[in-house]
């Protein structure tokens, strides 16, 4: 059995990229178990853990997920490319195109990833405290997506590449049939996992903290 690697938490958070190109090499059982266990440590509303993961290794099922994913991605990509590029610098356009190329590769090679973690949830157990506010409800996801982030960080620690996707939620009935997910469970996230084909993880490009976090009021300057 291999031992869990050690990596500084801040380093892991600052370098966990979306890695969309994976080698087909299998993930050892103990490594897969560790990253799945990391997901279970995440907080949930009422500590009820209203989610489950189906770790899809079966090659035929991975191909079926790819076949469901690809047309969804092609429609999304066409809509994304049709958006206005005015105002984007050449550097920004090049970065966007690199991202789209990697996403194209993922869509066409989803089944190459040796495991796909499918996050399911029971809507009856979600703590939805923002219902009825006249806007899109998001609080229920707070009992699911921390577990997804734990999984992403654990994959980073193991040297595995992964990426969070949600497009397959549009094909939920077919996914439910394929993976024998019972009613009324839904799907919230899909995480293809594999050993990076290229560089893998590295420094992130994000907005500065001063643009994202405020002191005492919205827009309040940080010390």
C-alpha positions in Angstrom: 0.0 0.0 0.0 1.4 3.4 -0.9 1.4 6.2 1.7 -0.5 9.5 1.4 1.8 12.3 0.2 2.4 15.4 2.2 1.8 18.9 0.7 1.2 22.2 2.4 -2.5 23.1 2.4 -2.0 26.6 1.1 0.2 25.3 -1.7 -2.4 22.7 -2.7 -5.1 25.4 -2.8 -2.9 27.7 -4.9 -1.9 25.1 -7.4 -5.0 22.9 -8.0 -5.7 23.5 -11.6 -8.4 22.1 -13.8 -6.5 19.2 -15.5 -8.5 18.0 -18.5 -5.9 15.7 -20.2 -5.4 12.4 -18.5 -3.4 9.3 -19.2 -5.3 6.0 -19.1 -3.0 4.4 -16.4 -5.1 3.0 -13.6 -5.4 4.6 -10.2 -4.4 2.2 -7.4 -7.2 1.1 -5.1 -5.7 2.6 -2.0 -5.1 6.0 -3.7 -8.7 6.1 -5.0 -10.0 5.2 -1.6 -8.0 8.0 0.0 -9.3 10.7 -2.2 -12.9 9.4 -1.8 -12.4 9.3 2.0 -11.2 12.9 1.9 -14.5 13.9 0.5 -16.3 12.4 3.5 -14.6 14.9 5.8 -16.4 17.9 4.4 -19.0 19.7 6.4 -22.7 19.5 5.6 -25.9 21.1 6.9 -26.9 19.3 10.0 -24.0 16.9 9.5 -26.3 14.6 7.6 -24.0 14.1 4.6 -26.8 14.1 1.9 -24.5 13.1 -0.9 -22.9 9.9 -2.3 -20.2 9.3 -4.9 -20.4 6.7 -7.6 -16.7 6.1 -8.7 -17.1 4.9 -12.3 -14.2 2.7 -13.4 -16.1 0.4 -15.8 -14.8 1.2 -19.3 -18.2 0.7 -21.0 -19.9 3.0 -18.5 -17.2 5.6 -18.9 -17.8 5.5 -22.7 -21.5 5.9 -22.1 -20.9 9.0 -20.0 -18.6 10.4 -22.8 -21.3 9.8 -25.4 -23.8 11.7 -23.2 -21.3 14.5 -22.4 -19.9 15.2 -25.9 -23.1 16.7 -27.5 -23.8 18.7 -24.4 -20.3 20.2 -24.6 -20.6 20.9 -28.4 -23.7 22.9 -27.8 -22.2 24.8 -24.9 -19.0 25.5 -26.8 -20.9 26.9 -29.8 -22.8 29.2 -27.4 -19.6 30.2 -25.7 -17.8 31.0 -28.9 -20.7 33.0 -30.2 -20.3 35.5 -27.3 -18.7 38.8 -27.9 -14.9 38.8 -27.8 -14.7 42.5 -28.1 -12.5 44.1 -25.5 -10.5 41.0 -24.9 -6.7 41.3 -25.4 -4.8 38.9 -27.6 -3.4 37.3 -24.5 -6.9 36.8 -23.0 -8.2 35.4 -26.3 -5.2 33.0 -26.5 -5.9 31.9 -22.9 -9.6 31.3 -23.7 -8.7 29.3 -26.8 -6.3 27.1 -24.8 -9.0 26.4 -22.3 -11.5 25.5 -25.0 -9.0 23.2 -26.7 -8.4 21.4 -23.4 -12.2 21.2 -22.8 -12.6 19.8 -26.3 -10.1 17.1 -25.5 -11.8 16.2 -22.2 -15.2 15.9 -24.0 -13.8 13.6 -26.7 -11.6 11.6 -24.3 -13.8 11.5 -21.2 -13.6 7.8 -21.2 -9.8 7.8 -21.1 -9.9 9.1 -17.5 -9.5 5.9 -15.4 -12.1 7.0 -12.9 -15.1 9.5 -13.0 -16.5 10.5 -9.6 -20.2 11.2 -9.9 -21.6 13.2 -7.0 -25.2 12.4 -6.2 -27.5 14.0 -3.6 -30.8 13.4 -1.8 -32.8 16.6 -2.1 -35.0 15.7 0.9 -31.9 16.0 3.1 -30.5 19.4 1.9 -30.6 22.3 4.3 -32.1 24.9 1.9 -32.4 28.0 4.0 -32.6 30.4 1.1 -35.8 29.0 -0.5 -38.5 31.6 -1.1 -36.2 34.6 -1.5 -37.2 35.2 -5.1 -33.8 34.3 -6.5 -31.9 31.2 -7.6 -31.5 29.0 -4.5 -27.8 28.1 -3.9 -27.6 27.2 -0.2 -28.4 23.5 -0.7 -25.1 23.1 -2.7 -23.3 24.0 0.5 -23.9 20.5 1.7 -22.4 19.0 -1.5 -19.7 21.1 -3.0 -17.3 21.3 0.0 -17.0 17.5 -0.5 -16.2 18.0 -4.2 -13.5 20.5 -3.2 -12.0 18.1 -0.7 -11.8 15.5 -3.4 -10.1 18.0 -5.8 -7.5 18.9 -3.1 -6.9 15.2 -2.2 -6.3 14.5 -5.9 -3.8 17.4 -6.0 -2.0 15.9 -3.0 -1.8 12.5 -4.8 -0.5 14.0 -8.0 -3.7 13.2 -9.8 -5.3 15.5 -12.3 -9.0 16.3 -12.1 -11.6 18.8 -13.1 -15.1 19.7 -11.8 -17.8 19.4 -14.5 -21.6 19.8 -14.3 -22.8 19.6 -17.9 -23.8 16.0 -17.4 -26.4 17.1 -14.9 -28.5 18.0 -18.0 -28.5 14.3 -18.9 -29.5 13.3 -15.4 -32.3 10.8 -16.3 -29.8 8.9 -18.6 -27.1 9.0 -16.0 -29.4 7.8 -13.3 -30.4 4.8 -15.4 -26.8 4.0 -16.4 -25.5 4.1 -12.8 -28.6 2.8 -11.1 -29.1 5.9 -9.0 -32.5 5.6 -7.2 -35.2 8.3 -7.1 -35.3 11.0 -5.8 -31.5 11.3 -5.9 -30.0 13.9 -8.3 -26.6 14.6 -9.7 -24.5 17.6 -8.7 -21.0 17.1 -10.1 -18.8 14.9 -12.2 -15.0 14.8 -11.6 -12.9 12.9 -14.2 -9.7 11.8 -12.4 -6.4 10.5 -13.9 -2.7 11.0 -14.0 -1.9 14.2 -15.9 -0.9 13.8 -19.6 1.0 17.0 -19.6 2.2 19.4 -16.8 -0.8 19.0 -14.6 -1.1 21.3 -11.6 0.6 24.6 -11.2 0.1 28.3 -10.3 -3.4 29.6 -10.7 -4.6 32.8 -12.4 -7.3 34.4 -10.3 -8.5 37.9 -9.4 -6.7 39.6 -6.6 -8.1 39.2 -3.1 -8.8 42.9 -2.9 -11.3 42.5 -5.7 -13.0 39.4 -4.0 -13.1 40.1 -0.3 -14.2 43.3 1.6 -14.1 44.6 5.2 -17.3 45.4 7.1 -19.3 46.4 3.9 -19.5 45.4 0.3 -16.6 47.2 -1.3 -14.9 48.0 2.0 -11.1 48.1 1.6 -9.1 45.2 3.2 -6.4 46.2 5.7 
